[in-house]
Amino acid sequence: MFESLRLLGPAARRFLYFSFFNTMSWQLLVGSVLVLHARALDIPAGSVGLIVSIMPFTLVLSLVVSPWVDRIGPRRMMTAGWTARNLMAFPLVFTPWIYAAWGSHAAGVALFGGVLCFCIMRSLTCAGWFPWLHEIIPETERGRYFSIEMLLVQLVNVTIGVGTYFFFSGHPALWKFGALSAVGIASGLFSIGIMRRIPGGGPRLSLRQRNAWVELRLVLRDRAFVSYNFWTSLGFFVTVGQNTLLVLTLRDFLHVTPALIMLTTAVGATTAMAAGPWWGRLADRHGTGPVQVISGTAMALALAGFAFLREGTPMGFVIPVYATCVVSYSGFFVAANRGMLQRMRPSLRAGYSAVWLSATSIAMGSSSVLIGFVIQQLGPLGYGYWGLCLAYSALIALAVLRYSTLHVENVELAAELRSQFDPGRPFVSMMRTCRYLLDPPEAEETPTPPP
């Protein structure tokens, strides 16, 4: 990781440092801890799904502010928004005392209000994130950048998972969730100081200001991007939603303690860290499609395996299946974001970013709502948990069939991949594709003509 980090430019490295503490902040506030926090307050599973969906759903607001990204500049926009969102998250710190004084309903309202304010301010200002990255990271470094970013995300998850395992000590007291929220807010405020040291991100002035709706129409006319956005959003529907599904399954169906759940997430994150550099190299060498194929196939198999787990299953079986899901998500994340930047036209950066964030956010939010509703209705019977695992496995397998035919940056590789695919035998074809990717033939270098 350190060697890859050294190969990146100084601007990209500073953005990664900021991303590390920013990830620490939102993971403690609205990550996996939020699901356990809400259930500890006796909030029903359906309402938990609704609370978790706030973060992705509110990203639709990025469409409203996309015209202002170039005028204000990503740096100023994100600095103001990140400061406000952390200050507005303080109700999460006080939920244990609200629960003790006024009960579960009042604590649930405080939790919902704090998460809602945090996510609204995040969504109103995060439209500058991808335009800023597009400005400071060269095309040849994007796969490496996103693989390192995912590596740092998993490092945060390991730190949080192991730390909370010892901090919770089995079934945790409510005040410990408030303490974790306070640490998350402090980490978020600290990240702002690092953000201000990142170069670039200034306003882009032009003699002719393009109408925002005209810009969005131009983006929507890009058929290749719209198709990629749709199918990748379906992938995010599964890969992001499965985190909520697996945590609820571990807690309420397999009856694993919160401390052991966080330790399981740490093991999964450690495995994803080990695979992170490989995902980045594979994406930079062979393009986005192959990584989406192999990561999606692995997740389909892991979710299908999770459907067969029952209460009393040894953790030695549970943890590897969970870790496979996390590793698959890390690969999908690297490929999806790299593919989006590769398809982004520099003159329409804000429009592409807004359309991307809005589509993926609707997919991710819908997934959390669906999971919460199904589990609340069918959870007591047990059908909801394993039924959702099988349904999500089928959905990501369907998406993989499409990823294998999407435009790949390397034309020769695209032809080779398609030669591995037989529409009449889709699952055998997926296995062939994964075998090809794990052991690809060496590309022949074209000799450079003499000057």
Secondary structure, 3 states (H helix, E strand, C coil): CHHHHHHCCHHHHHHHHHHHHHHHHHHHHHCHHHHHHHHHCCCCHHHHHHHHHHHHHHHHHHHHHHHHHHHHCHHHHHHHHHHHHHHHCHHHCCHHHHHHHHCHHHHHHHHHHHHHHHHHHHHHHHHHHHHHHHHHCCHHHHHHHHHHHHHHHHHHHHHHHHHHHHHHCCCCCHHHHHHHHHHHHHHHHHHHHHHCCCCCCCCCCCCCCCCHHHHHHHHHCCHHHHHHHHHHHHHHHHHHHHHHHHHHHHHHHCCCCHHHHHHHHHHHHHHHHHHHHHHHHHHHHHCHHHHHHHHHHHHHHHHHHHCCCCCCCCHHHHHHHHHHHHHHHHHHHHHHHHHHHHCCCHHHHHHHHHHHHHHHHHHHHHHHHHHHHHHHHHHHHCHHHHHHHHHHHHHHHHHHHHHCCCCCCCHHHHHHHHHCCCCCCHHHHHHHHHHHHHCCCCCCCCCCCCC
